[in-house]
Amino acid sequence: METIFIKSLGGAGTVTGSKHLLKTPELTILVDCGLFQGIKSLREQNWESLNIPIGEIDLVILTHAHLDHCGYLPLLIKNGFRGKIYMTEPTAELAKLILLDSAKLQEEDAKKANQHHYTKHHPAKPLYTKVDAEQAFEHFYTVQENTSIKLGNQIQCQFKPCGHIIGACSVAITCFDKTIVFSGDIGRSHSEILPIRDFFTEADFLVMESTYGDRLHDKTDLYDSLAHWINLTVKNHGNIIIPSFAVGRAQELIYMLFRLKEQNKIPHDLPIILDSPMAATATKIMVDYAEYTSIDKRKWLKIVESIEINRDYMNTAEIIQDKASKIIIAGSGMITGGRVLEYLKHDIGNSRNTVLIVGFQAEGTRGRALLNGAYELKIHGSYYPVKANIVELTGLSAHADQYELLEWIKKYKIPPQKIMLVHGEPCALEALRVKIQTELEIPVKILVKDERFALTHPPRF
């Protein structure tokens, strides 16, 4: 038997920076290539060299387009990677959008640091540029879901939709008669806009995310919860601010709000404003690839017509000054930047307003601070008192909870030999490890960054 190793270069012990290296006798494969986000000690790792020569990586497999899974790709190419990057068609389009936006932010941050002299580097440089991002696109290679792809003489892979965002997949890599499944980010058992997630049913090893490994999502009806907080806020003449990820969450929100108006559960004349150029483009991609969703293209076009989309930052100030109640959907999802900060500076100090938190909030982000009961929020160097209603709707998460993760494992006809947990904070990782070993009696290992772990061993004579 040939020796196969796995090593996590990121996304081990944290929910960000996913990079999992599969080293086989024939090929060395990197599954996902994400940026670290959140607290400074994590972000600083983006500037560190990977703990492997880039030239040893033969190909990359991308499970989906979120920044914590694709955001390091321009650096990989910049530092010498020359192979193919495999992904689905919607993932390719979304990854282009996300990487260009990331490059723009990197360039802007470096420019500001140099202008205002708050950098120890002279001059400050971006992590990567728009040109670097565009060079990464030349390596994109799109594949069809549920189709076997030959990667080498003894290695093949298959993508299977996992219900996280449009184009997101789990990936099974079969090499030397062993099958290793990388879960990617596992979606909910039910999505408002995506088809029911699919499953692999055979694997020798699972490399599995654990974002919500220590909790269960609220089972309260999401539509009722949304309607309750919207109507209560409108009654108080306030605004509803929804910090949202541009890809996936924003589109699910506008669909649900459209349905609430259809059902007369919220006011028909209540403005819904999507203030995010990135989310606007992601919505167009969703419409263009409607066949990857559970909504037909005509319905998507009708939904888009029902909202106001603001692409121009100059218009944001006018929207803020408008005294009428409104729903604002703006990035970023964890309130780490973006236009949502401008709305929060104006609205978070007023108890008439409501901030709806609808996604995972990583350690060190403003979103996590709000969930932890922060009494003030620092934005652009100033502190703003938190008096608005802060409401978390966990049912809108695009990640499976602990119960759904266990159900995902139970789909395997024969339990895998071992499950390796990644993409989770320590408490979530440990809780899920104990749950799997206790209830399913499958051995579990929590992967540690840069630790090499042998999946197979050579025979002894």
C-alpha positions, 0 to 999 in steps of 0.5 A: 500500500502506498503512503498518503499524508494529509497536512492542514496549512490553514483552517485547523483549529480555526474557522478561517484560512482553509488549506488542506494538503493531500500528498500522494505518491503521484500528486500533491493536491491542495484542497482550498486555498483561503485567507485567514480572517478575524483577529490580528494574529490570524490575519498576520499568517497571510503574510507568512510562507506556507510550510511547503515549497509551492512548487511541490503542489501539483493542483488545487481543488476549490470547494467554494468561493468564500474568501476563507477558502479561495482568498490565498489563490493570488499569492499561490500563483504569485509565489510560483504555482503553475497547475490547474485549479478545479472548481464548478462554473458558479464557483469560478464566477464568484471567485473572480468577483471575490478575489478582485474585491479582496485585491481592491481592499488590499490595495486601498489599505496599503494606500491609506497606511502610507498616506496616514503613516500608521505602518511600520513598513515603508512603504506598506504593500498590499498582500496582492494586487488586482493584477495578481488576482487576474493572473490566478484566473488563468489557472481556473478549470471548471468541472461538472458536478457528479462527474468523475474527473481523472487527475492522474493515473491512479487519482480521480475526484468528484464534486457533489453539491453540499448546499452551502452556497451556489456552486459549493461542493464536497469533493471525493478524491480516490487515490490508490484505492483509498477515498478521502472526502473533503466536506468543504462547508456543509450547508443546512438540510434545508435551504430557501434557494438551493437544492437539497444537499447531496451526499457521498456514501462511501469513504475511507476518510473524512476531512470535515468542517465543524463550524457549528459543531457545538451548537444547534440552530434555533428551530423557530420559524425563520419567516415568523422571526424575520417578520416579528423584528421587522414589524416591531422596528417599523412600528417604532419608526426605526431601521433594520440593518442586516450585515450580510455576506455578499455571496449566498446570504444576501441572495437568500435574504432578498428571496425571503423578504420578497416572500414575506411581502407576497404573504402580506407579513411585512409592509409592501411599501417598506424599502429593501435596499441592497447596498453592496456592489459585490452582493449586486454582482453576486446576485446577477451571477445567481440569476445567470446560474439559476439552474444551480438554485431551486428558483427559476430565472423568471422568479429571480428577475422578479425578486431583483426588481422588487429591491433597490440596489445601490452600487455607488458609495456616494448614494449611501449618505443619502440613504442614511439621511432618509428618515423613513423606515427601511431594511438595509442589507450591506456588507460585510457579514462580520462587520469587519468593514464595508458600507454596513459600518456607515449605517451602524455609525448612524443607527446603532446608538438608537434603540428604535433600530434593530441589527439582525445578525444572520451568520457566523461571527468569527472571534475578534470581529465586531459581529462577535462583539455585538453578540457578546453584549458589547456596550460600544463599538469602535468604528473608524477610530471612534466609539459608538454606544450600542443601544439598538436591538441586537438580534441573532437569527441562527436559522439563517446560517449557511452552515449545518449545526451539530445535529445536521453534521451528524446526519451527514456522517450517517449517510455513509453506508460503511463508517469511515475509518477515521474522521479529521475535523477542521474549520472550527474553533476549539470548543466546536471541534472538541464538542463534535469530536466527543459527539461523533466518538460517543454516538457513532463510534468512529475514531476522530482526529482534530487536525493541527496546523502544519502537522503531517498525518499519515492516512495509510502506511507502507507494509512492513516485511 
